[in-house]
Amino acid sequence: MSPVETVAQDARQQVLDAVRSGEKFVLLTHEHPDGDALGSLVGMHGVLTALGKDSVMYICASEFPLPYEYGWFDLAGVSSVVPTDVAERTIVYLDCGTIERNPVEEFRRPSGPMLNIDHHHDNTCFGTVNLVVKDASCTAELVWDIGRELGVPLTPKTAEGLYVGLITDTGRFMYENTGPRAHLMAADLLAAGIDHTAIYRRVYEEWPEPKLRLFARALSRTERHAGGALTMTTLPAHDFRETGAEESYTEGVVDRLRAVEGTKVAALARELLDGGGGRWKVSLRSSDGDVDVSVIARASGGGGHKAAAGFSTEMTPDELVVFLRDQVSAQL
């Protein structure tokens, strides 16, 4: 039985009915979209257009250019302008734990169809219909299930988007959210004709040189705390200026820290460049499930998954070390 089939039947049926009966849709995801957000967006757009629906993907202009890992995505159909007929469209939020994670006010209407499709365990269920499946590996898996239920054949483009969502949110099938259906989904997407080797290289390799130099600085500044349970590094704003690296080039740093022996929680704190002035973005990863990092993130106004979460803070790096060390120790 699929994760979609395990949720309340009324929510599942309402989503399917809304897709079948609706004619016009606008698809949204969270700010600073990651692989699952973009992959789910592209995948759902593919499902809807295959059914003959009028579908618009919306991404704020400020999100472009996308990080190089996702800059190759075929985003034909994406708009950075709110549709003039938005009141007539079914709004579909994908991979968005709270409505505040998409800042566009025009999409926060109090009435009208709003489908909330997600797998975050702390989703606030803000939609008129909430298909929130906490044991799904990724939101892309839910989109894949919906397409299968509706009898939509996978095109290579749709499958490519869904595959990116799958591999990024499962950590290339390494995270604890990787269940049997994740591998069944992968097999189905491979059968649709995707070039999984090319996708892997685009997302995880082909680094710009400034990313290599930024990584070197991050690794050289690594510290161990809480008896080695917390492995942490920082990237001040000057590191980005001096290496010529973009903020998105930090992708993957925290995963390297997570691999260090004895680590329970890996943390990367990077100083924000855009009006940062001492404001830091903190990314957290749990190595073996003993620590729920979403609890730590929520304690400082953030959120995420048990194994991957984040928050922003104005704490100094020294204050942040104390906060994280105490939070990690409290769960061990």
N, C-alpha and C positions, 0 to 999 in steps of 0.2 A: 504494500500500500504506500502511495506517495505521500510526502509531507502535506501537499495540498489537500489530499483526501482525509487527513487526520484533523484538520481544523473544522470549526463549526460549519455544518453543511449550508446553513443559510448564507453565511458570508461568501463561501465558495460559489454557491449558486448565483448570488447577486452579482459577483464579478463577471461570471460567464454570461449571465443575462444582459448585463450592461454592455459588454463587448458585442454580443450578438445584436442587440437592439439599437445601440447607439450608432450615429452616423459620423459625428465629428468629435475629435479628441485632441487634447493638448497634453503632452507628456513632459513631466518635470522630474528633477532629481535634486540632490542636495548641492550646496555650494562646494567649490573645490572638488568636483567629481572625480572619483577614483575609478578603477577598472570595473568594479561591479556596477557602479552607478551608470557609467557610459555604456557598458555592455548590455545592461538591462534596458536602457533607453533605446539603443539601436535594435535590440531584440524585440521589444514590444512594438516599436514602430514597424518592424518587418511583419509581425503577426497581423497588425491592424491593416496595413496596406495590402497584404495578401488577401484579406477578407473584403477588400474594396472600400475600406473606410478612409475618411479624410483625417489624416493624422499629422500633427505638427509636433516636432521635438523642440523644446525651448531650453536654451542655455544662455545665461547672461553674457553680454558682450565682454564684461570684465574678466570672464573665465578664459578668454583667448589671448594669446595662443595657449593651447593645452600643453601640459608637460610632454616632453619628447616621447615618453613611453606610449602616449596615446595620440600623438599628433598625426599618425598615419590613418586613423579611423576615417572611414568614409561616412561623413556626416551630412550627406545630401538630405535635405528635409529639415535641417536645423534652422531655427530662427532665433534671433536675439531681440525680436520685437514682439510684444504681447499682442496676440491676435485681436483684431478689432471685434470679432464675434466671440470673444472668450466666454461670454455669458451663455452662449448656445452650445458650448463644448463640454464634454465630460472631461473633468480634470483627473489625470492619473499621476499620482506621486509614486516614484519608484526608489527604493533603497533610502528612504528619508525617514529617520527615526522620529523627528518632530517637525511640525510645519514651519518652525522658525529657521530650520536649516536651509530653506529656500526663502530669500528675503523679499521676493516680489509680492507686494501687497495685493495686486490685482488677482492673484490666484488664491487668496485666502477668503473666498466668499463664504458667507454663513449658510447659504442654501444652494441647492443644485447638486448634481452627482459629483462626488469626489472619491475616487478609488485610491486607497492607501495600500500598496503592495510592498511588503518588506519582510525581512527576517531578523531584524534587531530585537533582542529580547526586552529592551527598554523602550520600544516604540510606544508613543503616547496615544495611538489609535484615534487620530484626529479626523479621519475621513468619515464620509457618510456610509462607506463600506470599508472594512478593515480586514484585508487578507494578510495577516501577520503570522508567519509560520516560523517559530523560533528554532525549530530543529532542522530547518533547511540550510544547506551549505552556503547559499548566497541568494540574493534576490533574482539573479539570472536563472536559477533553478526553478523558481516559481513561474517566471515568464515562459520557460521551456515547457513546464507542465501545462500551463494555460494553452499554449499553442498546440500541444498534443491533444488536449481535450477537445479543442475546436477543430481538429483535423487539418491544421495548417502544415503543409510540407515545409521543411527547412530549406531555405536557400543558403548558399555559401556565405553571403554577407550577414544574414541573420545569425547563422551558426557561429560565425567568427566573433561577433559581438558577445554572444552568450558564452563562448569559450573563454574570452578575456575575463568576463565576470567570474567565471568558475575558477580559473587558475589563480587569479589575484586574491579572491576572498578565502580560498582554501590554502593559500601559501604554497601553490604548486602541489596540492594534495598532501600537505604535511600537517596542517592544523587539525585539531581534534574535531572540528565540524565536518571533516571529510568522511562521509558515510558511503554505504554501497551505492546509493542513488547518484552520488557525485560521479562515480566511475561509469555507471550506466549512462548518465547524461553525456559524459565525455565520449563514450563509444558512439552514441547517437550523433553527436556533433562531428566526430571524425568521419562517420559514414556519409555525412552531408557534403564532404569534399573540402574541408578546411585544410590549410597547410599549417599544421600545429608547430612545426619546426620554425617556420618563418615568424609565426606569432610570438613564440618564445623569444626569439632573437630580438624582435622589435620591442618587446616589453621589458626584457631582463638584460639584454646585452646591447651592443652598439653604443657604448657610453661616449658622450662628449668628453674631451680631455679635462675640462674644468670639474666635471663630476669626480673623476679619479683623484684630482688634487684635493677636493673638498672631503672625500672619503678619508684620505690620508690624515687630514687634520682631525677629523672626528675620531678616528681610531687611535691617534696618538694622544688624545685627551681623555681616553676611557679610564674610568675609576670604578672600583668595587666597593660596595657598602653592604651593611647588614650581614656581615660574614660571607660576602660573595653572592648573597641572594639577589641583590640589586646591582646590575651592571649598567652604568650610565655614562653618557657623554654630552657635551654641549658644543654648539656652533654659534658663536657670537656673530653679529652682523658684519664685522670686519673680515671674517673668513670668506664670506660671499663676495665682498668687494675685491679682496686681494687675489682670489682664485678666478674671478669672473664667472662664478657659478650662479645659477638661478636657484630660487627657493625650492623648486620641485626636485632638484638634484639630490636632495636628502633621502629620496625614496630608496629603501633597502638598507640604510645605515642601521636602523634599530634591529633589523633581522640578523645582521651580523653579530650584534651584541647578544642577541637572544641565544646564539649558538655557543656562547662561552660556557665551559663546564661549570656546573654549580649554580648557574643563573636561574632564578625563579621569575624575575621581572627584568626586562630590558627597557631602558628609557633614553630617549633622545630629546634634548631641549634645544630648539633653534630660535634665535632672536629674530623677531619679525622685522622685515625691512621696510614695509609700507607703514609709516607712522609708528614703527615699533617703539623706539625709545625706551628699551627696558622691558618690553612685553615679549613673552616667550610662548611658543607653541610646543607642547609636550606630546610626544608619541610614546605609547606604552605597548609592550608585548609580553604575554605570559608564556613561559617555556613549556610547562607541563600540566597546567590546569590547577595547580595548588593555590594560585592566587588569581582572583577575579579582578582584572585590571579595570573593568568598567566601574566597579565600586570606587576605585581610587579616582578615576576620572570624574565621576559624578560628585565626589566630595569637593571638587574644585570647579564645578559648573560645566563639566564636559559630559562625555558619554561614549558609547561604543559597544563592543562585544566583550565577552569574558576573556577572550584571548588577545584582543586588539582594541585599544581605545585611545582617547586623547583629550586634551583640554588646553586652554590658553590661560596664562597667568602673568601677573606682574611681580611675583616673588623673585627675589634674586636667586642666582644659581645656588648659593649656600643655603638659603631658606628652602629652596626646592629639594635639595638633598635631604634635609631634615624631614620635610613633609613626606617625601616618597619612602624614605627609610622607615619612618614610623608606620605608614600605611601598609607597607609590605610586611613588616614585623607583626602587625596586628592580625594578619591573616595566616601566619605560619605558626 
